[in-house]
Amino acid sequence: MTDRHVFEYALLRVVPRVERGECVNAGVIVYCRHEAFVGAGTHLDASRLLALDAHVDLAGVRAALRAVEGVCAGGDAAGQAALDDAGRRFRWLIAPRSTIVQPGPVHTGLTADPAAEVQRLLDLLVR
């Protein structure tokens, strides 16, 4: 039997018009303390988003989603956040914000492979 460890995850939601509260799931962030892992996967369904707001800045939304992936990946793409450990990067990314791209509530689970959870959750909750 493989060892499973606690992981946390949050959905990334795109809320093009905050006053309406409508959103489209566009990504997931996964953190596993035991593995010192933080990762993100994104998928933007532009047609669904445009149905909520025909004037949404698609390029800006895509850039924000890429930035989240970059912070999770670390290295040069993470900017100053590259100096932080995986847990601090995750906590920074899931902090509530009132921007178009927002993190959802944090949920937990058990996994033997946190990187695989990114893809599983992306397929289950976003695509």
DSSP file with accessible surface (Angstrom, degrees, kcal/mol):
  #  RESIDUE AA STRUCTURE BP1 BP2  ACC     N-H-->O    O-->H-N    N-H-->O    O-->H-N    TCO  KAPPA ALPHA  PHI   PSI    X-CA   Y-CA   Z-CA
    1    1 A M              0   0  212      0, 0.0     2,-0.2     0, 0.0     0, 0.0   0.000 360.0 360.0 360.0 133.6    0.0    0.0    0.0
    2    2 A T        -     0   0   97      1,-0.1     2,-0.3     0, 0.0   110,-0.0  -0.501 360.0-107.4 -79.7 150.4    1.4    3.4   -0.9
    3    3 A D        -     0   0  127     -2,-0.2     2,-0.4   109,-0.1    -1,-0.1  -0.626  33.1-157.2 -76.7 133.3    1.6    6.2    1.7
    4    4 A R        -     0   0  137     -2,-0.3     2,-0.3   108,-0.1   108,-0.3  -0.890   6.4-161.7-112.0 147.2   -0.9    8.9    1.2
    5    5 A H  E     -A  111   0A  40    106,-3.4   106,-2.3    -2,-0.4   108,-0.1  -0.904  27.6 -95.6-127.4 154.4   -0.5   12.4    2.6
    6    6 A V  E     -A  110   0A  91     -2,-0.3    28,-0.4   104,-0.2     2,-0.3  -0.406  43.8-178.4 -66.3 136.8   -2.8   15.3    3.3
    7    7 A F  E     -A  109   0A   5    102,-2.4   102,-1.9    25,-0.2     2,-0.3  -0.946  15.1-146.6-132.2 159.1   -3.1   17.9    0.5
    8    8 A E  E     -AB 108  31A  41     23,-3.0    23,-3.0    -2,-0.3     2,-0.3  -0.924  17.7-179.1-120.5 150.1   -5.0   21.1    0.2
    9    9 A Y  E     -AB 107  30A  41     98,-2.5    98,-2.8    -2,-0.3     2,-0.3  -0.991  11.9-168.7-148.7 155.5   -6.5   22.6   -2.9
   10   10 A A  E     -AB 106  29A   0     19,-1.9    19,-2.5    -2,-0.3     2,-0.2  -0.994  23.2-124.7-140.2 141.8   -8.4   25.6   -4.1
   11   11 A L  E     - B   0  28A  29     94,-0.5    93,-3.0    -2,-0.3     2,-0.6  -0.552  18.6-133.3 -78.2 150.1  -10.1   26.4   -7.3
   12   12 A L  E     -AB 103  27A   4     15,-2.9    14,-3.3    91,-0.2    15,-1.1  -0.936  27.4-166.3-101.3 125.2   -9.2   29.5   -9.3
   13   13 A R  E     -AB 102  25A  74     89,-3.6    89,-3.3    -2,-0.6     2,-0.6  -0.901  16.8-142.2-114.7 142.9  -12.4   31.2  -10.4
   14   14 A V  E     -AB 101  24A   0     10,-2.9    10,-1.8    -2,-0.4    87,-0.2  -0.920  17.1-176.4-103.6 120.8  -12.8   34.0  -13.0
   15   15 A V        -     0   0    8     85,-3.4     3,-0.3    -2,-0.6     8,-0.2  -0.854   2.8-179.8-117.7  90.0  -15.4   36.5  -11.9
   16   16 A P  S    S+     0   0   15      0, 0.0     2,-0.4     0, 0.0    -1,-0.1   0.819  79.3  29.8 -67.8 -29.6  -15.7   38.9  -14.8
   17   17 A R    >>> -     0   0   89      5,-0.4     3,-1.9     1,-0.1     4,-1.1  -0.851  69.8-168.7-131.7  95.2  -18.3   41.1  -13.1
   18   18 A V  T 345S+     0   0   77     -2,-0.4     3,-0.5    -3,-0.3    -1,-0.1   0.846  84.5  62.4 -54.9 -36.4  -17.9   41.0   -9.4
   19   19 A E  T 345S+     0   0  138      1,-0.2    -1,-0.3     2,-0.1    -2,-0.0   0.764 106.2  46.0 -64.8 -22.4  -21.2   42.7   -8.7
   20   20 A R  T <45S-     0   0  132     -3,-1.9    -1,-0.2     2,-0.1    -2,-0.2   0.703  95.5-142.8 -91.3 -25.3  -23.0   39.8  -10.4
   21   21 A G  T  <5 +     0   0   54     -4,-1.1     2,-0.2    -3,-0.5    -3,-0.1   0.545  49.2 141.8  78.1   4.2  -21.1   37.0   -8.6
   22   22 A E      < +     0   0   65     -5,-0.5    -5,-0.4    30,-0.1     2,-0.3  -0.572  26.3 178.2 -80.1 145.5  -21.1   34.8  -11.6
   23   23 A C        -     0   0   52     -2,-0.2     2,-0.4    -8,-0.2    -8,-0.2  -0.962  28.3-145.9-146.5 162.6  -17.9   32.8  -12.2
   24   24 A V  E     -B   14   0A   3    -10,-1.8   -10,-2.9    -2,-0.3     2,-0.3  -0.999  30.2-122.1-126.2 127.9  -16.1   30.2  -14.4
   25   25 A N  E     +B   13   0A  46     -2,-0.4    20,-0.3   -12,-0.2   -12,-0.2  -0.557  38.5 165.9 -68.4 131.7  -13.7   27.7  -12.8
   26   26 A A  E     -     0   0A   0    -14,-3.3    17,-2.3     1,-0.3     2,-0.3   0.367  52.4 -10.1-132.2   2.1  -10.4   28.2  -14.6
   27   27 A G  E     -BC  12  42A   0    -15,-1.1   -15,-2.9    15,-0.3     2,-0.3  -0.989  51.0-126.1 178.3 176.4   -7.8   26.4  -12.5
   28   28 A V  E     -BC  11  41A   0     13,-2.3    13,-2.0    -2,-0.3     2,-0.4  -0.995   9.4-153.7-145.2 142.3   -6.7   24.6   -9.4
   29   29 A I  E     -BC  10  40A   0    -19,-2.5   -19,-1.9    -2,-0.3     2,-0.4  -0.985  15.2-166.3-117.1 130.7   -3.8   25.0   -6.9
   30   30 A V  E     -BC   9  39A   0      9,-3.2     9,-2.4    -2,-0.4     2,-0.4  -0.961   5.6-175.3-121.2 136.7   -2.6   22.0   -5.0
   31   31 A Y  E     -BC   8  38A  23    -23,-3.0   -23,-3.0    -2,-0.4     2,-0.5  -0.998   7.3-178.7-132.7 131.4   -0.3   22.0   -1.9
   32   32 A C  E   > - C   0  37A   0      5,-2.5     5,-2.4    -2,-0.4     4,-0.5  -0.950   9.1-166.3-128.8 108.8    1.1   19.1   -0.1
   33   33 A R  T > 5S+     0   0  200     -2,-0.5     3,-1.3   -27,-0.3    -1,-0.1   0.908  87.4  57.0 -60.5 -44.9    3.2   20.0    3.0
   34   34 A H  T 3 5S+     0   0  124    -28,-0.4    -1,-0.2     1,-0.3   -27,-0.1   0.865 116.2  35.8 -57.3 -37.5    4.8   16.5    3.3
   35   35 A E  T 3 5S-     0   0   94     -3,-0.2    -1,-0.3     2,-0.1    -2,-0.2   0.392 104.5-127.1 -94.6   0.1    6.1   16.6   -0.2
   36   36 A A  T < 5 +     0   0   76     -3,-1.3     2,-0.4    -4,-0.5    -3,-0.2   0.907  61.0 151.4  50.0  45.5    6.9   20.4   -0.2
   37   37 A F  E   < +C   32   0A  52     -5,-2.4    -5,-2.5    49,-0.0     2,-0.4  -0.890  27.3 168.4-113.1 134.1    4.8   20.5   -3.3
   38   38 A V  E     +C   31   0A  10     -2,-0.4     2,-0.3    34,-0.3    -7,-0.2  -0.980  16.8 158.9-137.8 130.1    2.8   23.4   -4.7
   39   39 A G  E     -C   30   0A  10     -9,-2.4    -9,-3.2    -2,-0.4     2,-0.4  -0.989  20.2-158.8-148.5 157.2    1.4   23.2   -8.2
   40   40 A A  E     -C   29   0A  22     -2,-0.3     2,-0.4   -11,-0.2   -11,-0.2  -0.984   2.9-168.5-138.0 148.9   -1.3   24.7  -10.4
   41   41 A G  E     -C   28   0A   4    -13,-2.0   -13,-2.3    -2,-0.4     2,-0.3  -0.989  13.1-168.4-132.3 142.4   -3.0   23.8  -13.6
   42   42 A T  E     +C   27   0A  31     -2,-0.4     2,-0.3   -15,-0.2   -15,-0.3  -0.949  15.7 175.1-132.6 153.7   -5.3   26.1  -15.6
   43   43 A H        -     0   0   74    -17,-2.3     2,-0.6    -2,-0.3    -2,-0.0  -0.845  15.2-157.7-155.5 116.8   -7.8   25.8  -18.4
   44   44 A L        -     0   0   26     -2,-0.3     2,-1.2     4,-0.0     3,-0.1  -0.888   6.2-156.8-103.9 118.6   -9.8   28.8  -19.6
   45   45 A D     >  -     0   0   52     -2,-0.6     4,-2.1   -20,-0.3     3,-0.3  -0.774  13.8-172.6 -89.3  92.8  -13.0   28.1  -21.5
   46   46 A A  H  > S+     0   0   23     -2,-1.2     4,-3.0     1,-0.2     5,-0.2   0.863  78.2  56.1 -60.5 -37.5  -13.2   31.4  -23.3
   47   47 A S  H  > S+     0   0   84      1,-0.2     4,-1.4     2,-0.2    -1,-0.2   0.908 108.8  46.9 -65.8 -39.1  -16.6   30.9  -24.7
   48   48 A R  H  > S+     0   0  125     -3,-0.3     4,-0.9     2,-0.2    -1,-0.2   0.911 114.2  48.0 -66.0 -40.5  -18.1   30.3  -21.3
   49   49 A L  H >X S+     0   0    0     -4,-2.1     4,-1.7     1,-0.2     3,-0.9   0.927 109.7  51.5 -67.4 -42.3  -16.4   33.3  -19.9
   50   50 A L  H 3< S+     0   0   65     -4,-3.0    -1,-0.2     1,-0.3    -2,-0.2   0.798 101.6  62.5 -65.4 -26.2  -17.5   35.5  -22.8
   51   51 A A  H 3< S+     0   0   87     -4,-1.4    -1,-0.3    -5,-0.2     3,-0.2   0.823 107.7  43.7 -67.3 -28.3  -21.1   34.3  -22.2
   52   52 A L  H << S+     0   0   43     -3,-0.9     2,-0.3    -4,-0.9    -2,-0.2   0.808 137.0   5.7 -82.9 -33.7  -20.9   36.0  -18.8
   53   53 A D    ><  -     0   0   30     -4,-1.7     3,-1.7     1,-0.1    -1,-0.3  -0.774  58.4-163.6-154.9 105.8  -19.2   39.2  -20.0
   54   54 A A  T 3  S+     0   0   72      1,-0.3    -4,-0.1    -2,-0.3    -3,-0.1   0.659  93.8  50.3 -65.8 -14.0  -18.7   39.8  -23.7
   55   55 A H  T 3  S+     0   0  170     -5,-0.1    -1,-0.3     2,-0.1    -5,-0.1   0.239  77.1 136.7-110.0  13.6  -16.1   42.5  -22.9
   56   56 A V    <   -     0   0   15     -3,-1.7     2,-1.5     1,-0.1     3,-0.2  -0.260  64.2-113.6 -62.7 146.4  -13.9   40.6  -20.5
   57   57 A D     >  +     0   0  100      1,-0.2     4,-2.3   -41,-0.1     5,-0.2  -0.644  37.3 179.2 -82.6  87.5  -10.1   41.1  -21.0
   58   58 A L  H  > S+     0   0   37     -2,-1.5     4,-2.8     1,-0.2     5,-0.2   0.897  79.3  52.5 -60.1 -41.3   -9.2   37.5  -22.1
   59   59 A A  H  > S+     0   0   67      1,-0.2     4,-2.2     2,-0.2    -1,-0.2   0.914 110.5  48.4 -63.1 -40.6   -5.5   38.4  -22.5
   60   60 A G  H  > S+     0   0   31      2,-0.2     4,-2.2     1,-0.2    -1,-0.2   0.902 111.5  49.2 -65.4 -41.0   -5.4   39.8  -18.9
   61   61 A V  H  X S+     0   0    4     -4,-2.3     4,-2.4     2,-0.2    -2,-0.2   0.937 111.5  49.1 -64.2 -46.1   -7.2   36.7  -17.5
   62   62 A R  H  X S+     0   0  106     -4,-2.8     4,-2.5     1,-0.2    -2,-0.2   0.902 110.5  51.3 -60.6 -39.6   -4.8   34.4  -19.3
   63   63 A A  H  X S+     0   0   42     -4,-2.2     4,-2.2    -5,-0.2    -1,-0.2   0.909 109.3  50.1 -64.2 -41.2   -1.8   36.4  -18.0
   64   64 A A  H  X S+     0   0   38     -4,-2.2     4,-1.8     2,-0.2    -2,-0.2   0.908 111.1  48.8 -64.6 -40.5   -3.1   36.2  -14.4
   65   65 A L  H  X S+     0   0    4     -4,-2.4     4,-2.1     1,-0.2    -2,-0.2   0.910 110.8  50.1 -66.1 -41.1   -3.6   32.4  -14.7
   66   66 A R  H  X S+     0   0  147     -4,-2.5     4,-2.5     1,-0.2    -1,-0.2   0.882 106.8  56.2 -63.1 -36.9    0.0   32.0  -16.1
   67   67 A A  H  X S+     0   0   55     -4,-2.2     4,-2.5     2,-0.2    -1,-0.2   0.906 105.7  50.5 -63.0 -40.2    1.3   34.1  -13.2
   68   68 A V  H  X S+     0   0   18     -4,-1.8     4,-2.3     2,-0.2    -1,-0.2   0.939 110.7  49.0 -62.5 -45.8   -0.3   31.7  -10.7
   69   69 A E  H  X S+     0   0   64     -4,-2.1     4,-2.3     1,-0.2    -2,-0.2   0.904 110.9  51.8 -59.8 -39.6    1.3   28.8  -12.5
   70   70 A G  H  X S+     0   0   10     -4,-2.5     4,-1.5     2,-0.2    -2,-0.2   0.907 107.6  50.4 -64.9 -41.8    4.6   30.6  -12.5
   71   71 A V  H  < S+     0   0   14     -4,-2.5    -1,-0.2     1,-0.2    -2,-0.2   0.920 112.5  48.1 -63.5 -40.4    4.5   31.3   -8.7
   72   72 A C  H  < S+     0   0    5     -4,-2.3   -34,-0.3     1,-0.2    -2,-0.2   0.907 109.9  51.9 -65.5 -40.4    3.8   27.6   -8.1
   73   73 A A  H  < S-     0   0   83     -4,-2.3    -1,-0.2    -5,-0.2    -2,-0.2   0.780  96.4-157.7 -68.8 -26.7    6.6   26.5  -10.4
   74   74 A G    ><  +     0   0   11     -4,-1.5     3,-0.6    -5,-0.2     4,-0.3  -0.358  47.7  87.2  78.3-163.6    9.1   28.7   -8.6
   75   75 A G  G >  S-     0   0   49      1,-0.2     3,-1.6     7,-0.2     4,-0.4  -0.234 108.0 -26.1  66.4-158.7   12.3   29.8  -10.2
   76   76 A D  G >  S+     0   0  169      1,-0.3     3,-1.3     2,-0.2    -1,-0.2   0.826 134.7  63.6 -58.3 -33.4   12.5   33.0  -12.4
   77   77 A A  G <  S+     0   0   72     -3,-0.6    -1,-0.3     1,-0.3    -2,-0.2   0.729  98.4  56.8 -66.1 -19.4    8.8   32.7  -13.2
   78   78 A A  G X  S-     0   0    9     -3,-1.6     3,-1.4    -4,-0.3    -1,-0.3   0.555  88.3-162.0 -90.0  -8.4    7.9   33.2   -9.5
   79   79 A G  G X   -     0   0   49     -3,-1.3     3,-1.7    -4,-0.4    -1,-0.2  -0.331  69.7 -11.4  61.8-140.4    9.7   36.5   -9.1
   80   80 A Q  G >  S+     0   0  167      1,-0.3     3,-1.7     2,-0.2    -1,-0.3   0.786 129.9  71.2 -64.6 -25.3   10.3   37.4   -5.5
   81   81 A A  G X  S+     0   0   19     -3,-1.4     3,-1.9     1,-0.3    -1,-0.3   0.717  77.7  80.1 -64.8 -17.6    8.0   34.5   -4.4
   82   82 A A  G <  S+     0   0   37     -3,-1.7    -1,-0.3     1,-0.3    -7,-0.2   0.775  84.8  61.3 -60.5 -23.3   10.7   32.1   -5.6
   83   83 A L  G <  S+     0   0  150     -3,-1.7    -1,-0.3    -4,-0.2     2,-0.2   0.665  92.7  83.3 -77.3 -15.9   12.5   32.8   -2.3
   84   84 A D  S <  S-     0   0   53     -3,-1.9     2,-0.0    -4,-0.2    -3,-0.0  -0.540  84.6-110.9 -87.2 155.5    9.5   31.5   -0.3
   85   85 A D     >  -     0   0   99     -2,-0.2     4,-2.2     1,-0.1     5,-0.2  -0.250  39.1 -95.3 -76.5 172.2    8.8   27.8    0.5
   86   86 A A  H  > S+     0   0   10      1,-0.2     4,-2.5     2,-0.2     5,-0.2   0.880 122.8  53.3 -58.3 -41.0    5.9   26.0   -1.1
   87   87 A G  H  > S+     0   0   10      1,-0.2     4,-2.6     2,-0.2    -1,-0.2   0.913 108.8  47.7 -64.4 -42.4    3.6   26.6    1.8
   88   88 A R  H  > S+     0   0  150      2,-0.2     4,-2.2     1,-0.2    -1,-0.2   0.901 111.8  50.8 -66.2 -38.9    4.1   30.3    1.9
   89   89 A R  H  X S+     0   0   32     -4,-2.2     4,-2.3     2,-0.2    -2,-0.2   0.931 111.7  48.1 -63.7 -43.0    3.5   30.5   -1.9
   90   90 A F  H  X S+     0   0    0     -4,-2.5     4,-2.0     1,-0.2    -2,-0.2   0.948 111.6  48.9 -61.6 -48.5    0.3   28.5   -1.6
   91   91 A R  H  X S+     0   0  111     -4,-2.6     4,-0.6     1,-0.2    -1,-0.2   0.879 111.5  50.2 -61.2 -37.4   -1.0   30.7    1.3
   92   92 A W  H >< S+     0   0  146     -4,-2.2     3,-0.8     1,-0.2    -1,-0.2   0.924 111.2  48.9 -66.2 -41.4   -0.2   33.8   -0.7
   93   93 A L  H 3< S+     0   0    7     -4,-2.3    -2,-0.2     1,-0.2    -1,-0.2   0.805 111.9  47.7 -70.1 -29.8   -2.0   32.5   -3.8
   94   94 A I  H 3< S+     0   0   27     -4,-2.0    -1,-0.2    -5,-0.2    -2,-0.2   0.476  80.4 121.1 -93.3   1.4   -5.2   31.5   -1.8
   95   95 A A  S << S-     0   0   38     -3,-0.8    -3,-0.0    -4,-0.6    -4,-0.0  -0.373  76.9 -98.5 -62.1 136.6   -5.5   34.8    0.0
   96   96 A P        +     0   0  129      0, 0.0     2,-0.3     0, 0.0    -1,-0.1  -0.263  50.6 174.7 -58.5 140.5   -8.9   36.4   -0.7
   97   97 A R        -     0   0   82      6,-0.2     2,-0.2     2,-0.1     0, 0.0  -0.980  36.4-136.2-142.6 158.1   -8.8   39.1   -3.4
   98   98 A S        +     0   0  106     -2,-0.3     2,-0.2     4,-0.1     4,-0.1  -0.437  67.4 111.6-112.6  55.2  -11.4   41.2   -5.2
   99   99 A T  S    S-     0   0   71      2,-0.2   -84,-0.2    -2,-0.2    -2,-0.1  -0.612  85.4 -94.8-112.2-179.5   -9.9   40.8   -8.6
  100  100 A I  S    S+     0   0   66     -2,-0.2   -85,-3.4     1,-0.1     2,-0.7   0.916 116.1  55.0 -66.4 -41.7  -11.2   39.0  -11.7
  101  101 A V  E    S+A   14   0A  16    -87,-0.2    -2,-0.2   -85,-0.1   -87,-0.2  -0.848  78.1 173.2 -96.2 117.2   -9.2   35.9  -10.9
  102  102 A Q  E     -A   13   0A  30    -89,-3.3   -89,-3.6    -2,-0.7     2,-0.2  -0.948  31.1-122.5-127.2 144.4  -10.1   34.7   -7.4
  103  103 A P  E     -A   12   0A  13      0, 0.0   -91,-0.2     0, 0.0    -6,-0.2  -0.579  27.4-141.2 -79.6 146.1   -9.2   31.7   -5.3
  104  104 A G  E     -     0   0A   9    -93,-3.0   -91,-0.0    -2,-0.2   -92,-0.0  -0.265  42.6 -56.9 -89.8-172.4  -12.1   29.6   -4.0
  105  105 A P  E     -     0   0A  82      0, 0.0   -94,-0.5     0, 0.0     2,-0.4  -0.256  59.8-106.9 -64.2 156.0  -12.3   28.0   -0.5
  106  106 A V  E     -A   10   0A  58    -96,-0.1     2,-0.3    -3,-0.1   -96,-0.2  -0.693  37.6-175.4 -88.6 135.9   -9.6   25.5    0.5
  107  107 A H  E     -A    9   0A  85    -98,-2.8   -98,-2.5    -2,-0.4     2,-0.3  -0.828  10.7-141.2-123.0 164.6  -10.5   21.8    0.6
  108  108 A T  E     +A    8   0A 101     -2,-0.3     2,-0.3  -100,-0.2  -100,-0.2  -0.836  23.7 154.0-126.8 164.6   -8.4   18.8    1.7
  109  109 A G  E     -A    7   0A  24   -102,-1.9  -102,-2.4    -2,-0.3     2,-0.4  -0.932  38.7 -97.4-165.5-174.6   -7.8   15.3    0.7
  110  110 A L  E     +A    6   0A  87     -2,-0.3     2,-0.3  -104,-0.2  -104,-0.2  -0.963  41.1 166.0-120.8 139.8   -5.3   12.4    0.8
  111  111 A T  E     -A    5   0A   8   -106,-2.3  -106,-3.4    -2,-0.4    -2,-0.0  -0.996  38.8-157.3-151.3 152.2   -2.9   11.6   -2.1
  112  112 A A  S    S+     0   0   50     -2,-0.3  -109,-0.1  -108,-0.3    -1,-0.1   0.525  99.5  36.2 -97.8 -13.6    0.2    9.6   -2.9
  113  113 A D     >  -     0   0   84      1,-0.1     4,-1.4  -108,-0.1     3,-0.4  -0.763  61.4-177.3-143.9  90.9    1.0   11.8   -5.8
  114  114 A P  H  > S+     0   0    9      0, 0.0     4,-1.3     0, 0.0    -1,-0.1   0.854  86.2  57.5 -62.4 -32.4    0.2   15.6   -5.4
  115  115 A A  H  > S+     0   0   51      1,-0.2     4,-1.1     2,-0.2     3,-0.3   0.904 105.8  50.4 -64.3 -37.6    1.3   16.4   -9.0
  116  116 A A  H  > S+     0   0   46     -3,-0.4     4,-2.6     1,-0.2    -1,-0.2   0.833 102.4  62.2 -68.4 -30.2   -1.3   13.9  -10.3
  117  117 A E  H  X S+     0   0   22     -4,-1.4     4,-2.9     1,-0.2     5,-0.3   0.850  95.6  60.5 -62.9 -35.1   -3.9   15.6   -8.2
  118  118 A V  H  X S+     0   0    7     -4,-1.3     4,-2.3    -3,-0.3    -1,-0.2   0.967 111.2  38.6 -56.2 -50.9   -3.5   18.8  -10.1
  119  119 A Q  H  X S+     0   0   92     -4,-1.1     4,-2.6     2,-0.2     5,-0.2   0.905 115.7  52.2 -68.7 -40.2   -4.5   17.1  -13.3
  120  120 A R  H  X S+     0   0  121     -4,-2.6     4,-2.4     1,-0.2    -2,-0.2   0.948 114.3  42.4 -61.8 -47.0   -7.2   15.0  -11.7
  121  121 A L  H  X S+     0   0    2     -4,-2.9     4,-3.1     2,-0.2     5,-0.5   0.875 112.0  54.5 -68.5 -36.2   -8.9   18.0  -10.1
  122  122 A L  H  X>S+     0   0    2     -4,-2.3     5,-2.3    -5,-0.3     4,-1.8   0.940 113.2  42.7 -61.5 -45.1   -8.4   20.1  -13.2
  123  123 A D  H  <5S+     0   0   88     -4,-2.6    -2,-0.2     3,-0.2    -1,-0.2   0.896 120.0  43.4 -67.4 -38.6  -10.3   17.4  -15.2
  124  124 A L  H  <5S+     0   0  113     -4,-2.4    -2,-0.2    -5,-0.2    -1,-0.2   0.896 129.1  20.6 -75.7 -40.3  -12.9   16.9  -12.6
  125  125 A L  H  <5S+     0   0   58     -4,-3.1    -3,-0.2    -5,-0.2    -2,-0.2   0.594 130.4  29.2-111.5 -14.1  -13.7   20.5  -11.6
  126  126 A V  T  <5       0   0    7     -4,-1.8    -3,-0.2    -5,-0.5    -4,-0.1   0.775 360.0 360.0-117.1 -49.0  -12.6   22.8  -14.4
  127  127 A R      <       0   0  146     -5,-2.3  -101,-0.0   -83,-0.0  -100,-0.0  -0.282 360.0 360.0 -76.6 360.0  -12.7   21.1  -17.8
